[in-house]
């Protein structure tokens, strides 16, 4: 049974999931530790040998980079002279900022203009940003990191004006959506992200862990992700969810240090791992962990179930209170968003492409500052340059 105390829900939209995951010790061979430091729990914990074996296999596969491009190779040639507006939930969310950067880069490659409007992480701010986007009368609008149902009136206005909407982490599933109406939603599969995050903890802990989950219950996407993580952790009898902390993303800097201090006081050494829906919590958790004289490469071990921003890669590389992340290919997704709009403008269907899940750990972080798979820039340029039919 999973004991937990849920914090009072926040009222801001954000996607945040926190996993304190394990750091690899120097000298481990790649693959020998499944991308995680030798577990403080020692031998495999009781009660979940099958779950542990499956988790170890999943982690081994997720850390391997695939050099092949598995995205679209067919599509319409570039539509000329288009302008996009990115409505950002908040540009303090590294995932939103990373995708916005990818959209800008891709728009430059296809010859379009882009403007980003920051919603400042509040319902009122997002509504105002969406209103500003509509007033600009762009060819298309990106809904980045917030639930479109919060702005249903403006979604309807966009449809009436025949302005296609493409979401990023806007609804639970990738692909087209009818309610709310989106040409498509770009995201990895939340089920895959949640599963590999939990698998990493099970594998690193050898089936015995005390876990804290960090989420933002005000955002359906984030709430759904953290719920899936909890269910996956429950497949191992030796893993106990100690608590679920609900901290809205815009409040992480003010609330996370206090929450971490309280968790350390309540659970002490029983708190071995954490998982969060977004890496940003680990930056804000670090001061409280340092004040408690915890080591950056020690427990609680941290894993972020998205989005893999540069600071997360740096923390993993430096072994400073984060040992793993499940990074979104943020730049690639920005390019995909532009390609999806080009399909919408040309009357073609959405591509259907979903980026595969990936895991970055101390073992494979190397000098990277983001998860940037190879091949997508050249593939999209080929499509936009000549068109290949669809």
Helices and strands as residue ranges (DSSP letters): E 18-20, H 49-62, E 83-88, H 94-110, E 113-118, H 123-135, E 140-144, G 148-151, H 152-160, E 164-168, E 175-178, E 181-186, H 190-205, E 209-215, H 220-233, E 239-246, G 249-251, H 252-267, G 268-270, E 273-276, H 280-291, E 301-304, H 310-318, E 324-325, H 330-345, E 360-361, H 376-386
